[in-house]
Amino acid sequence: MTITLQPDQIDTPEINVATQTTTSTFTLGSTVINGLENWVHVSANTTLSANTNYFANTQANTLTFTLPAAATIGDTIQIVDVAGFAGNNNITIARNSHNIDGAARNAVLNIDRGGVRLVYQSTGEGWTSRKREKQTKGFQGTIAGFNAAGSIGPIATDTTIDKFPFASDANAVQTGDLTGNRSRIAGVSSSEFGYAAGGFYSPAAYRDIIDKYPFAVDANATDVGNLTADVFGSAGQSSRENGYSSGGYQAPYTDRIEKFPFAVDTNATDIANLSVIRGYQAGQSSDENGYNSGGYTPLGALYDIIDKFPFASDANATDVGDLTQARASTGGTASKENGYTMCGNGSPYTNRIDKFPFASDNNAALNGNLTQARGSIGQNGNSSVVSGYAVGGFPLVNTIDKFPFSTDINGTDVGDLSQSRAGPAGAQV
């Protein structure tokens, strides 16, 4: 079994990325990266040494780099495809009896001019890959969107983690699985990991699990903590330091805002409350605040309320505006300036895209329409720097819709999920 490494994976400020697409170009501004002064040019299969940087010449052939037989906590190895042919001449990183990112498998670097930094952590985790910090400040991604699990039938749920690129319009591919099948999950993104919190796995069985999966490699998720209660239909928000799960249904609905840290794997804590009790609402994130929009009332009616709560302090949310239409089972995305609420059940289903500003507390305005009227597209959609994405939905479809943040126009169908599904957890890197 192998794992596939993505571009922009060198965790260092001394490497500048000229473009952040699948053909990223790296300009090396120094021969010292994170204190590692030893650089080696390699054009043949070799056994790696700890605390060494490697320029890999992939022009002539594929390469296999074997990790050291022995490792100590903190040992670091960095590899750069300096020739720019890894897309065709892959670099296999052989694990040499160690785990890589917590599993017994090799890694494959297959992105032209890509790179990876590996740090030895423990016997269980083995060598862990570290993604370079995002060049863009904030919530939006530059590389790919991820969608985890969801409903694949009237009561059947799934574990699949799908990934699709932002640089081109293409279908999603499966990259791993959650620890258990579920749907209507809160999706959260750190700079290195996607998180899926809560969800239901049968009509009357809910989960409190917080799963985490890496962006840097194609791998299964691990269970890293629990919410304060079993819940589904909650919305996720993401600050730089923490993930959030807001509202949702736990028999009955709740107004609880829960927070869990990215720095350590631990349980969530109850920190505040929404302005109303609700579930099946969309979640959005600005740099400073988390937002919830729409949702069901405890009696099954529809909300148009837009709530806002601060990331800087553990404080209750306030009602700061209204959607253009009351609806639930909606999806949320966000640009740097605006939050977007997509589709949903407005009796009947709608395909509208609402937009509301982050700079001021105002009502939403109609931004455009997606290609299909549907609900349960995932309460957290996918957000790149330039576009919002709505994936899947009910009635069950596999559609990936994209719309631009720069202009108010309709979305277009740009790809397909690996299978039709509703209620996945969205994340991006």
C-alpha positions as CSV (number, residue, x, y, z in Angstrom):
1,M,0.0,0.0,0.0
2,T,1.3,3.5,-0.8
3,I,0.3,7.0,0.0
4,T,0.5,9.9,-2.5
5,L,2.1,13.2,-1.6
6,Q,0.7,16.5,-2.9
7,P,2.5,19.6,-4.0
8,D,3.7,22.4,-1.7
9,Q,4.8,20.1,1.0
10,I,8.0,21.6,2.2
11,D,7.5,23.0,5.7
12,T,9.9,26.0,5.5
13,P,9.9,29.7,5.0
14,E,13.1,29.5,2.9
15,I,11.3,28.0,-0.1
16,N,9.1,30.4,-2.1
17,V,6.3,29.1,-4.2
18,A,6.0,31.0,-7.4
19,T,2.7,29.3,-8.3
20,Q,0.5,27.2,-6.2
21,T,-0.9,24.7,-8.7
22,T,-0.1,21.1,-9.4
23,T,3.0,22.2,-11.3
24,S,4.4,24.4,-8.5
25,T,7.8,26.0,-9.1
26,F,10.2,26.2,-6.1
27,T,12.8,28.9,-5.8
28,L,15.5,28.0,-3.3
29,G,16.5,31.1,-1.5
30,S,19.0,29.5,0.9
31,T,21.0,26.4,1.4
32,V,19.7,26.2,5.0
33,I,16.2,25.0,5.6
34,N,14.9,24.8,9.2
35,G,18.5,24.4,10.4
36,L,19.4,21.5,8.1
37,E,22.5,22.6,6.3
38,N,23.4,19.3,4.6
39,W,22.2,19.2,1.0
40,V,22.8,16.2,-1.3
41,H,22.1,15.8,-5.0
42,V,20.9,12.3,-5.8
43,S,20.1,10.7,-9.2
44,A,20.0,7.0,-8.2
45,N,18.3,4.8,-5.6
46,T,19.7,5.4,-2.1
47,T,19.2,5.0,1.6
48,L,18.4,8.3,3.2
49,S,20.3,9.7,6.2
50,A,18.6,11.6,9.1
51,N,18.8,15.4,9.2
52,T,19.7,15.7,5.5
53,N,18.1,17.5,2.6
54,Y,18.0,15.8,-0.8
55,F,17.8,17.3,-4.3
56,A,16.3,14.4,-6.3
57,N,17.1,14.3,-10.1
58,T,14.2,12.6,-11.7
59,Q,15.0,13.4,-15.3
60,A,16.3,10.0,-16.3
61,N,14.4,7.4,-14.2
62,T,12.2,6.7,-11.2
63,L,13.9,6.7,-7.8
64,T,13.4,4.8,-4.6
65,F,14.6,6.5,-1.4
66,T,14.7,4.2,1.6
67,L,14.2,5.6,5.0
68,P,17.0,4.9,7.7
69,A,16.7,1.6,9.5
70,A,16.9,3.4,12.9
71,A,15.3,6.7,13.8
72,T,15.2,9.1,16.8
73,I,12.4,11.5,17.7
74,G,13.0,14.7,15.8
75,D,15.0,13.2,13.0
76,T,14.2,15.2,9.8
77,I,14.5,14.5,6.1
78,Q,13.5,16.7,3.3
79,I,13.2,15.8,-0.4
80,V,12.8,18.2,-3.4
81,D,12.2,17.1,-7.0
82,V,14.8,19.5,-8.4
83,A,14.6,18.3,-12.0
84,G,10.9,18.5,-12.2
85,F,10.0,15.1,-13.7
86,A,8.5,13.4,-10.6
87,G,5.1,13.3,-12.3
88,N,6.4,10.7,-14.8
89,N,9.4,9.4,-12.8
90,N,7.9,9.0,-9.4
91,I,10.0,9.1,-6.2
92,T,9.0,6.2,-3.9
93,I,9.9,6.7,-0.2
94,A,10.3,3.1,1.1
95,R,9.3,2.9,4.8
96,N,12.1,0.4,5.8
97,S,9.9,-1.1,8.6
98,H,8.8,2.3,9.9
99,N,5.3,3.7,9.7
100,I,4.6,6.8,7.6
101,D,1.9,9.0,9.0
102,G,0.7,6.3,11.4
103,A,0.4,3.4,8.9
104,A,2.7,0.6,7.5
105,R,3.0,1.9,3.9
106,N,5.3,3.6,1.5
107,A,4.9,7.1,0.2
108,V,5.1,8.3,-3.4
109,L,6.1,11.8,-4.5
110,N,4.5,12.3,-8.0
111,I,4.2,16.0,-8.5
112,D,6.7,17.9,-10.7
113,R,9.0,20.0,-8.5
114,G,7.1,18.9,-5.5
115,G,8.7,18.1,-2.1
116,V,8.1,16.7,1.3
117,R,9.4,17.1,4.8
118,L,9.4,14.0,7.0
119,V,9.9,14.2,10.8
120,Y,10.2,11.1,13.0
121,Q,7.7,11.3,15.8
122,S,7.2,7.9,17.5
123,T,7.0,4.1,16.9
124,G,3.3,4.4,16.2
125,E,3.2,7.5,14.0
126,G,6.6,6.8,12.5
127,W,7.7,9.4,10.0
128,T,5.1,12.2,9.7
129,S,4.8,14.4,6.7
130,R,4.5,18.2,7.3
131,K,2.7,20.4,4.8
132,R,4.3,23.8,4.1
133,E,2.2,26.5,5.7
134,K,-0.3,28.0,3.3
135,Q,0.8,31.1,1.5
136,T,-2.7,32.6,1.8
137,K,-3.8,33.6,5.2
138,G,-7.2,32.2,6.2
139,F,-9.7,29.5,5.5
140,Q,-9.5,29.1,1.7
141,G,-7.5,26.4,0.0
142,T,-5.1,26.5,-3.0
143,I,-4.6,22.8,-3.9
144,A,-7.7,20.6,-3.4
145,G,-11.1,20.1,-1.9
146,F,-12.0,17.1,0.2
147,N,-15.4,15.6,1.0
148,A,-15.8,12.8,3.6
149,A,-18.5,10.2,3.8
150,G,-22.3,11.0,3.4
151,S,-25.5,9.3,2.5
152,I,-25.4,6.9,-0.5
153,G,-29.0,5.7,-0.2
154,P,-32.3,6.2,1.7
155,I,-30.6,5.0,4.9
156,A,-27.2,3.8,3.8
157,T,-24.1,5.9,4.8
158,D,-20.5,5.7,3.6
159,T,-16.9,6.2,4.8
160,T,-15.2,7.5,1.5
161,I,-12.9,10.5,1.5
162,D,-12.9,12.1,-2.0
163,K,-10.4,14.7,-3.3
164,F,-10.6,17.0,-6.4
165,P,-8.1,19.6,-7.6
166,F,-8.7,23.3,-7.6
167,A,-6.2,24.0,-10.4
168,S,-8.3,22.2,-13.0
169,D,-11.9,21.0,-13.5
170,A,-11.7,17.3,-12.9
171,N,-13.5,14.4,-11.2
172,A,-12.8,13.5,-7.6
173,V,-10.9,10.4,-6.6
174,Q,-11.1,8.4,-3.4
175,T,-8.1,9.0,-1.1
176,G,-9.1,7.1,2.1
177,D,-11.9,6.4,4.5
178,L,-13.3,7.7,7.8
179,T,-13.2,5.4,10.8
180,G,-16.9,4.7,10.4
181,N,-19.8,5.3,8.0
182,R,-21.9,8.4,8.6
183,S,-23.6,11.4,7.1
184,R,-24.6,15.0,7.9
185,I,-21.1,15.7,9.4
186,A,-19.5,19.0,10.3
187,G,-16.4,19.6,8.1
188,V,-13.4,21.5,9.4
189,S,-10.0,22.4,8.0
190,S,-6.6,23.1,9.6
191,S,-3.5,23.9,7.4
192,E,-2.5,20.2,7.5
193,F,-5.6,18.1,8.2
194,G,-9.3,17.7,7.4
195,Y,-11.7,16.9,10.3
196,A,-15.1,15.2,10.3
197,A,-17.2,15.7,13.5
198,G,-20.4,14.0,14.5
199,G,-22.9,12.6,12.0
200,F,-25.5,9.7,11.9
201,Y,-24.9,6.2,10.7
202,S,-28.5,5.0,10.8
203,P,-31.8,6.8,11.3
204,A,-31.6,6.7,15.1
205,A,-27.9,6.3,15.7
206,Y,-25.6,9.3,16.0
207,R,-21.9,9.7,16.5
208,D,-19.7,12.1,18.6
209,I,-16.5,11.1,16.9
210,I,-13.9,13.6,15.6
211,D,-12.0,12.0,12.8
212,K,-8.8,13.6,11.4
213,Y,-7.1,12.8,8.0
214,P,-3.9,14.3,6.5
215,F,-3.9,16.6,3.4
216,A,-0.3,15.8,2.6
217,V,-0.8,12.1,1.8
218,D,-3.7,9.9,0.7
219,A,-4.6,8.1,3.9
220,N,-7.4,6.9,6.1
221,A,-8.7,9.0,9.0
222,T,-8.0,8.4,12.7
223,D,-10.3,8.9,15.6
224,V,-8.7,11.8,17.6
225,G,-11.4,12.9,20.0
226,N,-15.1,13.3,20.8
227,L,-17.7,16.0,20.8
228,T,-19.6,16.6,24.1
229,A,-22.6,14.6,22.8
230,D,-23.7,12.5,19.8
231,V,-25.0,14.9,17.2
232,F,-25.6,15.2,13.4
233,G,-26.6,18.0,11.2
234,S,-24.1,20.4,12.9
235,A,-22.1,23.0,10.9
236,G,-18.3,23.3,11.1
237,Q,-16.2,26.4,11.3
238,S,-12.4,26.7,11.2
239,S,-10.1,29.3,12.8
240,R,-6.3,29.0,12.5
241,E,-6.0,27.3,15.8
242,N,-9.3,25.5,16.4
243,G,-12.2,23.6,14.8
244,Y,-15.9,24.2,15.7
245,S,-19.1,22.2,15.6
246,S,-22.3,24.4,15.9
247,G,-25.9,23.4,16.5
248,G,-27.3,20.2,15.1
249,Y,-29.8,17.5,16.0
250,Q,-29.2,15.2,19.0
251,A,-32.9,14.5,19.9
252,P,-33.8,17.3,20.2
253,Y,-31.9,20.1,18.4
254,T,-29.2,22.0,20.2
255,D,-27.7,25.5,20.1
256,R,-24.3,24.4,21.5
257,I,-21.0,25.7,20.0
258,E,-18.2,23.2,20.6
259,K,-14.5,23.8,20.1
260,F,-11.5,21.5,19.7
261,P,-7.8,22.4,19.1
262,F,-5.7,21.6,16.1
263,A,-2.4,21.5,18.1
264,V,-3.3,18.4,20.0
265,D,-5.7,15.5,19.6
266,T,-8.3,15.8,22.3
267,N,-12.1,16.1,23.0
268,A,-14.2,19.2,22.2
269,T,-15.5,21.5,24.9
270,D,-18.8,23.4,25.0
271,I,-17.9,27.1,24.8
272,A,-21.0,29.0,23.8
273,N,-24.4,29.0,22.2
274,L,-26.1,30.1,19.0
275,S,-28.8,32.7,19.0
276,V,-31.4,30.0,18.3
277,I,-31.6,26.2,18.6
278,R,-31.3,24.7,15.2
279,G,-29.7,22.1,12.9
280,Y,-29.0,21.4,9.2
281,Q,-27.6,24.9,8.8
282,A,-24.7,26.0,6.7
283,G,-21.3,26.9,8.2
284,Q,-18.9,29.6,7.0
285,S,-15.6,31.0,8.4
286,S,-14.0,34.4,8.0
287,D,-10.5,35.2,9.5
288,E,-12.1,36.4,12.7
289,N,-15.6,34.8,13.1
290,G,-17.6,31.7,12.5
291,Y,-21.1,31.9,10.9
292,N,-24.2,29.7,10.8
293,S,-27.0,30.4,8.2
294,G,-30.4,28.9,7.8
295,G,-31.5,25.6,9.3
296,Y,-34.5,23.9,10.9
297,T,-36.3,25.1,14.0
298,P,-37.0,22.6,16.8
299,L,-40.6,22.3,15.3
300,G,-39.4,21.7,11.8
301,A,-39.9,25.1,10.4
302,L,-37.2,27.0,8.4
303,Y,-34.8,29.7,9.6
304,D,-33.3,32.5,7.5
305,I,-31.1,33.7,10.4
306,I,-27.4,34.4,9.9
307,D,-25.5,34.0,13.2
308,K,-21.9,35.2,14.0
309,F,-19.6,34.2,16.8
310,P,-16.0,35.3,17.5
311,F,-12.9,33.1,17.2
312,A,-10.9,35.3,19.6
313,S,-13.1,34.6,22.6
314,D,-15.6,31.9,23.8
315,A,-18.7,34.0,23.4
316,N,-22.3,33.4,22.3
317,A,-23.4,34.0,18.7
318,T,-25.5,37.0,17.7
319,D,-28.1,37.3,14.9
320,V,-26.5,39.6,12.3
321,G,-28.7,39.2,9.2
322,D,-31.0,37.1,7.1
323,L,-30.8,35.0,4.0
324,T,-33.0,35.8,1.0
325,Q,-35.0,32.7,1.7
326,A,-35.6,30.6,4.8
327,R,-34.2,27.1,4.2
328,A,-32.3,24.2,5.7
329,S,-30.0,21.4,4.5
330,T,-27.9,24.1,3.0
331,G,-24.2,24.3,2.2
332,G,-21.7,27.0,3.1
333,T,-18.5,28.3,1.5
334,A,-16.5,31.5,2.0
335,S,-14.2,33.9,0.2
336,K,-11.9,36.3,2.1
337,E,-14.7,38.9,2.0
338,N,-18.0,37.1,1.9
339,G,-19.9,34.1,3.1
340,Y,-22.1,32.0,0.7
341,T,-25.1,29.8,1.4
342,M,-25.9,27.4,-1.3
343,C,-29.1,25.4,-2.3
344,G,-31.2,23.8,0.5
345,N,-34.7,22.7,1.3
346,G,-36.8,25.9,1.1
347,S,-40.0,23.8,0.4
348,P,-39.3,22.9,-2.4
349,Y,-35.5,22.5,-2.9
350,T,-33.7,25.5,-4.3
351,N,-30.6,26.1,-6.4
352,R,-29.9,29.7,-5.2
353,I,-26.6,31.0,-4.0
354,D,-26.8,33.7,-1.3
355,K,-23.9,36.1,-0.4
356,F,-23.4,38.1,2.7
357,P,-20.5,40.3,3.7
358,F,-18.0,39.7,6.5
359,A,-17.0,43.4,6.8
360,S,-20.4,44.4,8.1
361,D,-23.5,42.8,9.6
362,N,-26.0,42.8,6.7
363,N,-28.6,40.6,5.1
364,A,-27.6,38.3,2.2
365,A,-28.2,39.1,-1.4
366,L,-28.9,36.6,-4.3
367,N,-25.6,35.9,-6.0
368,G,-26.6,33.3,-8.6
369,N,-27.8,29.8,-9.0
370,L,-26.2,26.3,-9.1
371,T,-26.9,23.8,-11.8
372,Q,-29.4,21.8,-9.8
373,A,-32.0,22.4,-7.1
374,R,-31.1,20.2,-4.2
375,G,-30.4,19.9,-0.5
376,S,-27.9,18.2,1.8
377,I,-24.9,19.2,-0.4
378,G,-22.7,19.2,2.8
379,Q,-23.1,21.9,5.4
380,N,-19.5,22.8,4.7
381,G,-18.8,23.0,1.0
382,N,-15.3,23.7,-0.5
383,S,-13.6,27.0,-0.8
384,S,-10.6,27.8,-2.9
385,V,-9.1,31.3,-3.1
386,V,-11.1,32.1,-6.2
387,S,-14.2,29.8,-6.2
388,G,-16.8,28.1,-4.1
389,Y,-17.8,24.5,-4.6
390,A,-21.1,22.6,-3.9
391,V,-20.8,18.8,-4.1
392,G,-23.3,16.0,-4.2
393,G,-26.7,16.5,-2.6
394,F,-30.2,15.1,-2.4
395,P,-31.9,13.9,-4.6
396,L,-28.7,11.9,-4.8
397,V,-26.2,13.3,-7.3
398,N,-22.4,13.2,-7.8
399,T,-22.2,16.7,-9.2
400,I,-19.3,19.1,-8.3
401,D,-20.6,22.7,-9.1
402,K,-18.2,25.7,-9.1
403,F,-18.9,29.4,-9.0
404,P,-16.5,32.3,-8.9
405,F,-16.1,34.7,-6.0
406,S,-15.2,37.6,-8.2
407,T,-18.5,38.0,-10.0
408,D,-22.2,37.3,-9.2
409,I,-22.9,34.6,-11.8
410,N,-24.3,31.1,-11.9
411,G,-22.3,27.9,-11.0
412,T,-21.2,25.4,-13.6
413,D,-20.8,21.6,-13.4
414,V,-17.1,20.9,-13.4
415,G,-16.8,17.3,-12.3
416,D,-18.1,14.3,-10.4
417,L,-17.6,12.7,-7.0
418,S,-16.5,9.1,-6.9
419,Q,-20.1,8.2,-6.2
420,S,-23.4,10.0,-5.6
421,R,-23.9,11.1,-2.0
422,A,-25.5,13.7,0.3
423,G,-24.4,15.3,3.5
424,P,-20.6,14.9,3.2
425,A,-18.1,16.9,5.3
426,G,-16.1,19.4,3.2
427,A,-12.5,20.6,3.8
428,Q,-9.8,22.2,1.7
429,V,-6.0,22.8,1.6
